[in-house]
Amino acid sequence: MKSTLVLLSLLLVIFRAEAGNEIQIKFHEAKLPKNDHFGYQADGLHLHFFSNGKAEWMVSAKRAGAYTLEVKASCTKGPDGFAQFQISTNGKTAGKPVSLNRASVNEYTVKLELKRGQNIIGLAFVNDAYAEGEHDRNLFVHGLKLSAK
């Protein structure tokens, strides 16, 4: 009975992925600027942005249409507030920059339009602030989930 449940659970996960309801975005597949200010933890727990810049992922959508990107993020606070990030699809910005509303991990949702087939999803840190010994605003991304509406 237990092995049947495991098999059914596995088939459900495979079916959901094939149905196009959810697209996995993995940190280690990100295209990042080539310097120490950007990267992902070796344990895969988060991406870090220590200055303004963009991470990009190639994703494949089974259909054109509306999608939702859920971003789990945290930050260090700057002198004028929390971090902001901007999402883009295929080089075009998707709405306005998203402002974090706390330093601790929280979930933020962005609506996207994707074409059928290959798409480039970008996430850019857009409001870095640094003054030695005073403040250093950084962005940390803890999770990304892209779902069809």
Secondary structure, 3 states (H helix, E strand, C coil): CHHHHHHHHHHHHHHHHHHCCEEECCHHHCECCCCCCEEECCCCCCEEECCCEEEEEEEEECCCEEEEEEEEEEECCECCECCEEEEEECCEECCCCEECCCCCCEEEEEEEEECCEEEEEEEEECCCEEECCCEEECEEEEEEEEEEC
